[in-house]
């Protein structure tokens, strides 16, 4: 992770002097407006993402993608410099309120970008959504409630709801002819919601989930659960793990001798950004997600080339960096519409609501009334360590946004 950009002392002295001068000549017709003064300061983006632990790769990828998009636009937002203030979330739900309040009150961030973890997202949204500002952009966490019962005008998402990639995956598993399945994931928001959506779709299409396994987060000791799956002999397994946990699960699954007899399915995070590390164990795994490496559009080809040039190919561009990239695009569109005035909250929110993403690496998408992407979900299959598109599992899929009263 690159170090946060901090304005120099000269800029701080200038702002302090400008503020003092304003106080002395308040009656003058030549006094700058609030925004004329504010425009001299950088746009402050607070970041709350994991930079350690099992999800560190996700945090790094999101940050890289967002910064790259802003750098492509000259490194500024509507003519204003950008200051990043990053906090390691440590994947700690108890620390989420404190970290969020720090970015809001101490750092006075104009925007907060984060998090990855669904439980942290719920905690953050309750704090941010109770106020008109700052604006929060969720570049990963799929907690259904963020754009459901916890939705708020100043909360946007550039990733997915947990329902979106999982529900089509359950149908794919049934369409492939499987009649029985076991679900397995971590016991926290994302795991519970994704497994619930996959189960609902699988059973709505004639399948039957015979066992639901939820493990403590972030436990990666899978052997006992794999032995149980072997004994149950389901037709297939539907699973959600991500990051380091996904690497170990897929490798352990193959080592237990299950890969050839009980195929693995799940939301694309099971292999996204980690398929090369999983090696031969990942070959043939079918997943559903809103991005794939070989999407045949000019924006994706340009994005992948630029990302590899800037950050290398380990792990290389992935859905997490795409979600960060699109968070950068959302910032650019919103602030361009208000001339960089971060204080024009109502107009800024309206501009972000109407933003469209024709040049996203994932393909065209737009915001729903609940501020969640309406997007295609792709069926992917790992071949030679790469998640390749096999088709579209769901076209322009919109989250149900259950409980959201916006719009």
Helices and strands as residue ranges (DSSP letters): H 9-24, H 34-38, E 43-49, H 56-72, E 82-88, H 93-101, I 102-106, E 111-114, H 118-128, E 135-138, G 144-147, E 155-157, H 162-175, E 180-186, H 189-204, E 208-215, H 223-232, E 236-240, H 243-255, E 263-267, G 268-270, H 275-278, G 279-282, E 286-289, H 298-311, H 319-337, H 345-353, E 356-357, E 365-367, E 373-383, E 386-397
